Amino acid sequence: METELQALLNRSAVKVYDSTYKIEKSELEEILTFANRAPSAWNLQHWHFLAITSDEAKEKLLPIAYNQKQITESSVTIVVLGDKQANLNVETIYGSAVENGEITEDIKNMVQKQVEAVYQNQNYAYEAAVMNATFPAMQIMNAATIKGLGTCAIGGFNRTQLEEAFQIDERFVPLMLITIGKTLKDPRTSTRRPLSEVVTYH
């Protein structure tokens, strides 16, 4: 039996899905729960997910994603959004921590000052949104893979059209689409460069 680590090592991008397979909402939420546990700077959780599950939404997304058939054949497409205003999450996250006795009010105020200072820089806000939202994106694919489902990360789509069609707030930047479903055709295995080419030891 394949171990979870072996499953992750053997994962490849699935392009052909069983269109009759429908993921249960509870299973999808379990995958997204794993994603929501991803690390982030100051624990600000710089992400939001759009779950495209209905046939109507899939058809609307299809031309935006340049008619890649995985959009309609997979069970769900997750649109991963990076939050450029994650600093607004401080009160919710750290306020709860204060209420639960996990941190003091002084620590919360110190963190809030740090966060607000760096978020004066719009370049930082954008870069933080992009970097931190990639962590849950990989969590989605890993969790789905461990569950025996296929996934494919898609960067080819029209971001402006996506924002307009799904009325995405300007605080969010669309990063990628991730299709999830039951694999119908085993994907082509991909070659990886050896560690000697990608790791430098000091």
N, C-alpha and C positions, 0 to 999 in steps of 0.2 A: 504494500500500500504506500502511495506517495506521501511523504511527510509534507508539512506546511512549508518548510524551507525549500524543499525540492519543487513544490508547486510554484513558489515565487521565482525560483531560478529558471523554471521552464516556461514562465509566462511570456506570451507574445501577443501582439495586437490582433484581435479578432476582427475580421472584415465581413464574415458571413454568419448571420445569426438565424436561429429558428424563430421565425416571426410569430409562431403560434404560442410561444412560451410567454407567460405573463408573470412577472415577479410579484410575490405577495407584498403588500405594503409593510407588513411587519418585518419581512426580510430586508427590504430596502431601508427601512428605518434603522435596523441593526447595523447595516453597512455604514449609513450616515452617522450613526452614533460613534462608531470607530473613527470616522473622519473628524468628527467634532472634538475628539480627544487629542488631536494633533497639537504639537507644540507651537508657540507663537511668541513673539517679542512682547514682554510685559504681560503675557497671557491675554492679549487684547483680542485674539481670535478674529483675525482680519479676513473673514470669509462669509459668503452667503451662497446657498445652493438653490438653483432652480431645477426641479425634477420634472422633466418633460415625459409624461406618461400617456396622455390621451392621444388618440389618433388625430384629432384636430390640431393639437399643439405640435405633434410630430410633422404633420403636413406643412404647418406654418414654418417650422424650423428647417425643413428639407432644402428649399432653395437658398436659404441663408447660409447653409453649410455646403453649398455648391453641389447639391443633389447627391451627396454621399449616401448610399442606400442603407448604411448601418443605422442612420437616424430613424428610419421607419421600421427596419427589421428587428432592431434590438428591442428589449423590453422597456428600457428607460434610457434617456440621455440626461446626464447631470451637467448643467451649466455651472462652472465654477467661477465665482465672482470674487475679486479682491476688493477689500474695503479700504478706500482712501481716507476715510474718516473714522478709523478704528479707535482714535482717541476718544470718541464719544462713548465708547463702551466702558470707560474707566469707572464711572459711577456705579453702573450695574454690577460689574465684576467685583470691584474692590469694596463697594458698599455692602454687598452680601458677605464678603469675607470679614468685614468689621462686625457685622451683625452676628455672625457665627462664632466670633471670638478667635478667628484664625490670625488676624493682624490687628494692630492698633490704628486708631484714627490718624495718628502722626505718620505712620508708615504709608497709609493710603494717600495722605496729602503730599508726602514726599514723592511718591510715584506719579501722582497727578501732575505735579510741577515738572518732573522730568519729561513726561509724555507731551505735555502741552508745549514745552520748549522745543522739542525736536519736530513737532508737527507744525511749527511755524514755517518750516522748509517744505514747500510743496513737492520738491523732488524726492525728499525722504518719504513723504506720505505715499507717493506713487510706488516707489521702490519697495517699501515695507509691505504694501498691499500685494504686490506681485510675488515677492519672496515668501511671505508667510502663508499665502493661500495655496502655494504649491505643496505644502506639507499635507494638508487634508486631501488634496487631489490624489497623491500617491497612496494615502491611507484607503481611499475609496477603491482603488484598483487592487491593492493588496487584500483587503477584506473580501472583495468579490471573488478574487482568485482562490483564496482559501476555501470559500464556499462552493468552489467548483464552477463558477460562472466565468464567462469571457468578458473582456473589456478592451476598449480602444480609446486612447487619448487623441483628440482631434484638435489641431490648431488652425485648420483651414476653414474659416467662416468669416462672414462680413460682420464686423463688430458693430458698425453703425446701424446696420439693418436689424441686428439682434436687439440692440438697445431700444430701437423704435418699436419693433414688433411686439416685444415683451415688456415694454414700458419700464425699463431698468433705470433706477434712480442714478443720477450723475455721480453719486458718491462711490459707486461700484465700477470696477473695470473688468470686463469679461476676459478671462484668461484662457479657458479651454473648455471643450466639450468632452465628456466621458460617456461612451456607450456601455451599457451593461446588459447581458442577456445570456441565453443558452447557446453555446457554440454549435453551429451546424457543420462547418467545415474547419478542420484543424488549420490554424494559421501557419504560414511559412516560418520556420525557425530563422532567427537572425544571428549573424556573427558578431561576436563582441571582441574588441581589442584585448590583448593580454594585459594583466595587471602591470607588467613591466613598462607598458607604454602610458599608463594612466596614473601611476603612483610614483611619487618621488619621496624618498625617505631622507630625513636630516638627522 
